[in-house]
Amino acid sequence: VIDAWFDSGSMSFAQWHYPFENREQFARHFPADFIAEGVDQTRGWFYSLLAIATGLGDALAPPGHAASPYRNVVVNDLVLDANGQKMSKSKGNTVEPMAVMERHGADAVRLFLTTASQVWKPRSFDENVIRGTAGRFLVTLKNLYSGVFAEYANFGWAPSPADPGRESRPPLDRWVLSRLATVEAEASRLLGEYDATGAARVVMEFVDDDVSKWYVRRSRERFWDVRGQDSRAAFATLHEVLVAACRLLAPFAPFVTDWMHRELTGQSVHLAPYVRPEPFSPKPRLEEAMREIRTLATLGRAAREAAGVNVRQPLARMVCVLPRHDAAVEALVRELVPLLAAELNVKAVEFASSADALVSLEAKPNFRALGQRWGKETPRAAAAVAALSTETLRAFERGEPVIIGVDGTDHQLTVDEVTIHRKASGPLVVQEDGARFAAIDATVTPELRGEGIAREMVSRVQRLRKDTGLAVSDRIRLQIAGPDALRAIAEQHRQWIAGEVLAREMIVTDVLSADPTAVALELDGMTAHIALTRDS
């Protein structure tokens, strides 16, 4: 050994004992696709490899290759402490890696380090953040398998030719498969560019936002009956999504993805191709339409919150305004409307061509900007701005000139001289985001109030089922007692309540018989006494 770094720097050739033997094998592997090490290896290993290869010259490089021993260099920068200081034993701010992995798991630590920042930038290591970021994501991922897919699929579903074909499944299934294909291609592209941070973030966002918070959220009722075609489509879709997601996440979280992939397919994820040979054909128009539906859902939830109406309380209608799209996207938006209605618990969704009937505009003058033009006349100019009509302000937003005058002096209003505020012009509660508007009718009729109480009752019974350890498929005997108004609501919605909570028998009475499992619940100012037992 001449020198340790000389020895390391010659590894491109020495590992194959080239040029003394293995000429063909060397030619297949030289140069390397990439080299990855810490920034402190720049002068050491990176330079030694390059210097020795250059010194030996093109004579040892295969035909068509330069002497450089690597095509790409991925440099990992320093890991700092939570305060951004370099870790040092003398400062006492170092972290023992194995202890951190014992507390949080190797996958969570890997995901945190990969996604916190690009690897070539220094990053602060705050152990307290791991649990709330990477740790929370892994809990979501495992719950998608254990708490949703496995829990329901175990009652009779397995992949088979009986599953509907991808293209014949409902729009929600086709949308998530399209998103999966888009994310799969993007993650593969980013990894090809050595952007591990971008690739991991794209896949994690898909799993968390698209799959967990929208697809599974809107599909839960479809998982109940494993024999129905709609249910089979949902199971087949979720199975495909989870298998592919495991493969996309495997480089970043190799342990949990291997366990889940084995459970789903019986094979190790690390022996599977990263990109599937036959992904679903992306459908950009469907993805665009679903983005609009989800934006309206966000605005609708904000409108309900502004009105102080709980989401379990059904409402009569919602009026929406969207920017113009091509005819195919607009048709898909209307096809997806049932998802929006279910998400926001409204009976009807209507579309308007503009928000003119929903909101009025008010002008708030900017005194500082007006003062530079009007001086002592600023208060009168501000009054002229404040008096502008909704129609005039809409024209101003479209870019048309608006003139204000004071004592015969005219001035064209500029955008920095006024702030335009919107307010609902009718009984509807309105929320907006650019050209998108969602308005809800917050009026709660007695009929809607009764349905809302029934929904809240179902939610409480479902929670009670879980607390008592019942399986999701267990049938029950349900007893409900309370005042006259509560019993009337329970009777009116008897069939729906019983179906939702899997009650073979539902007894509505004024007083419960002695039952140690009975609980008292407050439902919209009324006290309900509920008891349930497993029906054998």
ROTORPA-169668 format. One record per residue (C-alpha): y, x, z; residue in one letter. Coordinates in pm, whole numbers, plus 50000, padded with zeros to 5 digits. Layout:
YXZA;...
//
This chain:
500005000050000V;503275016349888I;505484991350067D;504944956250198A;507564940949966W;506324961149669F;502854948249741D;504154912349761S;506294916849452G;503354927549238S;501254896849320M;501954880548980S;499714907148825F;497694919949117A;496214886149212Q;494284887248882W;493674925148892H;495534926048563Y;495744945748329P;492354959948426F;490534926648387E;490984888648365N;493334890848068R;492754854747949E;492984840448300Q;496234859048359F;497684846148032A;496944810248138R;498784813748469H;501754835948387F;504564828448448P;504344804748745A;506014770848712D;507994776049030F;508324796249347I;509464780849675A;510564799149986E;513394801550237G;516814814850140V;516084846250345D;513474855750081Q;516114859749806T;516434897349851R;512834901649953G;510174882649764W;512224865949486F;513904898749393Y;510774920049432S;508754897649201L;511484897448939L;512254934748965A;508654946048935I;507914922348646A;511054934348470T;510164970548537G;506744966148385L;508454949648089G;507214926547821D;504134947947769A;502314929548047L;503714895247965A;501564873147741P;502864867247388P;505744842747385G;506584847647754H;509434867047911A;508664891548184A;510064868448455S;507144858648683P;508494823348750Y;510304796348557R;512034779348851N;513104789149202V;513254763049481V;515164777249777V;514834761350119N;517954766250329D;518084769450707L;517124742450955V;519904739251214L;519934722651552D;521324687751614A;524844702151651N;524694721251322G;524164755151487Q;521624780551362K;518504779651576M;518064810851784S;515854820252078K;518834836852244S;520744803752228K;517764784152354G;518124758052079N;514854763451896T;512264736051851V;508514741051883E;507144725051562P;503674715951691M;505124697751991A;507394677251761V;504434668151539M;502404658251844E;505164634151945R;506034619551603H;503204628851365G;503194654351085A;503974628250819D;507124616350996A;508364652151037V;507644660250670R;509384628550549L;512394635050770F;512804670950651L;512334660750288T;514724631250286T;517424642550531A;519084663750261S;518254683849951Q;515964712750046V;518434738549916W;521084726850165K;521114735250537P;520124705150745R;520484695951109S;517284688051294F;517744659851543D;514434648351684E;515994615651796N;516654606351432V;513014610251323I;511844578651495R;514634557351351G;514274569550992T;510974584150876A;509094569951175G;510424534951114R;509504537250746F;505914547450824L;505604517851060V;506764495250776T;504264510950535L;501344507250776K;502334471350859N;502304462450490L;498664472650483Y;497354463850829S;499634434950922G;499804417650584V;497274428450323F;494214436850534A;494764408850784E;494684381850516Y;492524397950247A;489684401850497N;489184364350478F;487634366050133G;489664384849872W;488484415449683A;489514428149338P;487564409549068S;487864395948712P;488814362948874A;492264377148951D;494904364948702P;496044390748446G;499294408548519R;501274391248243E;500104356648349S;501134360248714R;504234343448862P;507664359348803P;507794374349154L;504584393849087D;505724405348745R;509044416348894W;507524438249167V;505054453548918L;507964461148687S;509904476948974R;506804497349061L;506544510548704A;510254519248703T;510034537149038V;506834555048936E;508494569248625A;511644578948816E;509744596249099A;507654615648847S;510804626048658R;512544637648976L;509544657849091L;509414673448746G;512974685048814E;511954697849159Y;514044671249333D;511634661749611A;514404645649815T;515394622049535G;511784613249457A;510904605349819A;514024584249867R;513354563849551V;509824555249662V;510774548250024M;513584525049917E;511184506349689F;508594501649965V;511114491850230D;513614471050033D;511724457049734D;508204453149873V;508654446650245S;512004428750258K;511664408149943W;508244406549776Y;506134402150090V;508854381550258R;508854356749970R;505044357649925S;503804351950280R;502784315750222E;500804326649916R;498394347650126F;496944318350320W;494404305050070D;492384333849927V;490604310049687R;493654297849494G;494814314549172Q;498344319449305D;496934336049615S;494634358249411R;497614368849200A;499564378049514A;496664398049664F;495954416249337A;499634424849300T;500084437249656L;496864457549629H;498114474649313E;501524481249468V;500084496549785L;497614518749596V;500334532049366A;502804536149654A;500254557549840C;499974580549538R;503754583049499L;504184591449868L;501194614749898A;503124647449844P;505494637850128F;503194619850374A;499684632650291P;497824619650597F;498764582950627V;498624578350249T;495144593350230D;493914570250506W;495454539650341M;494284549149991H;490724553550119R;490884519350286E;492154503449963L;489994521649707T;487354542049890G;488744574349739Q;491074601849856S;494634598449732V;494734635849666H;492054632449397L;493944604449219A;496524609048939P;500124608149055Y;501154585248769V;498714558148666R;497394559948310P;498214523048246E;501244511848447P;502704477248403F;505224475148121S;508744475348276P;510774443748224K;514434453448260P;515744418148202R;513524404448479L;514704432048712E;518324424148624E;517814387148690A;516154394049025M;519064416949124R;521384387549069E;519164364249273I;519014389149560R;522784394349550T;523264356649575L;520784355949864A;522834382150048T;526044362849988L;524364330350087G;523164344950416R;526704357350483A;528034322450410A;525534306650650R;526524331950915E;530214324550859A;529464287550898A;527394293851211G;524294276651068V;520874291151154N;518714299150849V;515944276150976R;518344247050945Q;517924232150595P;521114225450400L;521694202350107A;523074225049837R;524454258249724M;526834265149435V;526694299049263C;528834317949013V;527544348348825L;529064370748559P;527994364748202R;524604378448092H;522624375447773D;520714342947727A;517344358147826A;518644370748162V;520384337648237E;517154318848162A;515244341848397L;517834336848671V;517244299548656R;513484304948656E;513874324848979L;516054298649151V;513164285349369P;513024319549537L;516734317249618L;516424281749748A;513484291349971A;515194322550101E;518354303650199L;516584271050293N;518684248850069V;517524217849885K;519354224149559A;521004253749383V;523744246849129E;525574270648896F;529264268648806A;530904286348512S;533784298948730S;534904300349091A;538144281849022D;536944250449197A;535504269849491L;538344292449600V;542114293249592S;544154325349580L;546974336049808E;549354365149754A;550254388150042K;553324409249953P;553314446650017N;556744451850178F;556654489750151R;556044489349775A;558494460749715L;561164478249921G;561234507849683Q;562274483949404R;564324456849578W;565964473949876G;567924447950076K;566534419949861E;562964428449967T;562514397650193P;563494374349906R;561254392949661A;558384390649912A;558954353149942A;558774350049564A;555464369049563V;554024347549843A;554934316049651A;552884325149343L;550324298249252S;546574302349229T;546744298948850E;549414325848823T;547424349349045L;544294344048837R;546274353048526A;547564383948708F;543964394248788E;543104390448420R;545824415848339G;548494391648220E;552104400548318P;553664381648609V;557474381948651I;559304375948980I;563054370948991G;565764373249256V;569364362649176D;568814365548804G;567104399348824T;563544399148689D;560784423948764H;557194426048642Q;554874425948941L;552624456648984T;549214458149147V;550464479249439D;553074453049532E;550634425249616V;547244419549779T;545344388549668I;543284369849926H;540754342349859R;539924312250072K;537654282650020A;539544254449854S;537094227149954G;534424218850213P;532034246050095L;531774279550276V;532254306950018V;531324343850004Q;532004366449708E;531174400649570D;533244408949264G;532464382749002A;529624367749208R;530184338049438F;527884318749669A;529094286649834A;527044265650073I;527534230250193D;527274234650572A;527154197350643T;524114189150859V;523044152950825T;520694136851081P;517834140350832E;518544177350779L;518894182451154R;515474167051210G;513894189450947E;515564219751107G;514124210851447I;510674207051287A;511004241751132R;512054256751464E;509094239551627M;506724255451374V;508264289651436S;507754286351811R;504154274451770V;503394303651536Q;504784327751795R;502664310752063L;499564314351842R;500194351651815K;500884355552189D;497604338552275T;495634362052048G;494554337051783L;493494350351443A;495594339751146V;492794317351018S;491984300351351D;492404262551354R;494004247251661I;494484215451860R;498214210351916L;499954188352175Q;503684181052164I;505574161652433A;509284154552473G;512014128152459P;511994099652209D;514144117651949A;511924148551954L;508744128151923R;510214108951632A;510934141651449I;507424154551519A;505914122251385E;508124122151076Q;507074157950988H;503544155651130R;501654164850813Q;503884194650732W;503844208251091I;500054205251117A;499564222750783G;501884251550871E;500264259051209V;496654250951099L;496294222051343A;493204200851282R;494434177151552E;498084171151648M;498874148751944I;502444136652001V;502994121252343T;505654115752606D;503894136052878V;501284163552843L;498074161753036S;497614190453279A;497254221453069D;497784256953201P;498684269052851T;501624244952814A;505074260152760V;508544244552767A;510864251052472L;514494242352408E;514944227752060L;518534218951972D;519314206652322G;515994188952373M;513114201252587T;509714201752421A;506434208152603H;503804223652377I;500174232852438A;497584245752193L;493934255052208T;491584269751953R;489654242851770D;486024253551749S;
//
